[in-house]
Amino acid sequence: MSETKWLSADERNAWVKLTAVLELLPAALDLQLSRDEGLTHFEYFTLAMLSEAPKRMLRTSALAARTNATLPRLSRVVTRLEGAGLVERSPCAEDRRATNVALTEGGWQKVVAAAPGHVAAVRRLVIDSLTPAQVENLSEILTVVVKQLDPDGRMLASDS
């Protein structure tokens, strides 16, 4: 058994700050979207990824990759969104084993209504407190971390 390589003071400081962001940011994004639109951040992100897709439709596996989600998590969220009339599922014509998820007109209206408030929250909570150089540095740092977490490049965040 090898000896533990403990974090230096600088590494620990960075790690503690990252864990704070991991805890605080999702809750802040959920709060804004829940208050303003009755959505969680993940529900909004799912609708947003569908809104950007051709014909506002994706295979479930592609939607999972774009939302950085596991199929079981995505399935639970799609079930809730489907119950609210925001998406609908259908068999995939090209692959009978696959399922497509499409944004309904109600889902489109919901994402259009939610987008300005969400962007304002993202700006207020993260982007506007950084300089352009810091935004670029943050992107570079997160690219390295995402590659470590998703070495096969399956998630949308791995594309950038």
Secondary structure by P-SEA (a helix, b strand, c coil): ccccccccaaaaaaaaaaaaaaccaaaaaaaaaaacccccaaaaaaaaaaaacccccccaaaaaaaacccaaaaaaaaaaaaaaccbbbbcccccccbbbbbbcaaaaaaaaaaaaaaaaaaaaaccccccaaaaaaaaaaaaaaaaaaccccccccccc
